[in-house]
Amino acid sequence: LYPYGSSSKRPAPPGKSEFEILKESHKFLRDENEKDLSWDQQLASKYYATLYREFAVCDLKHYKSGNFALRWRTEDEVLSGAGETTCGNTRCVHHDPPRHVELRKPSLTTIELPFVYSEQGETKSALVKTVLCSRCLDKLMWKRRKEREK
C-alpha cells in the first residue's frame, strides 16, 4: 500500500495477462480436433476461432532479406475489406486507404504463398493466400529475382 497522494505506481498483479498467455500458446495453424487442452490452450484456441483465415495480411518490412511476417485478418479488417479488396501489405498505402481521399485503385493479384515458419522450436509450413498490389508483389519477389540475376 502507498500513502495517500503518492505518485508511485501500483505493483502489477501476480500471474499472467491474457495477452501473455495468447503469445505463449499461439499457433499459426491449429488442429480443429485438439482435446484435453489446458486453460491457456483453450483461451488461445478460442481466440484462433475468431480469426478469419481465408486471406492473410503481411508485413514486407524486411523484404530484401527474404523475410516477411504473416498473420490472419481480424474482424475489423474483414468488415472493411482490408487484405481482400485492398493490398494485403500492412505498410502499403493501398492497404487501408483513408475514406476521405480518393486514391486510384491499383490492380491486385491474389497469390498462394508457401509459408515456412518456426513454432515452438518446430519447423512447419502452410499454403497461405494473400492479395497484393503490383508494387508489393515486386517487393515479395525481390530476393528471388536478385538471386536469379547472379
Secondary structure, 3 states (H helix, E strand, C coil): CCCCCCCCCCCCCCCCCHHHHHHHHCCCCCCCCCCCCCHHHHHHHHHHHCCEEEEEEEECCCHHHCCCEEEEECHHHHHHCCCCCCCCECCCCCCCCCCCCCCCCCCEEEEEEEEEEEECCEEEEEEEEEEEEHHHHHHHCHHHHHHHHC
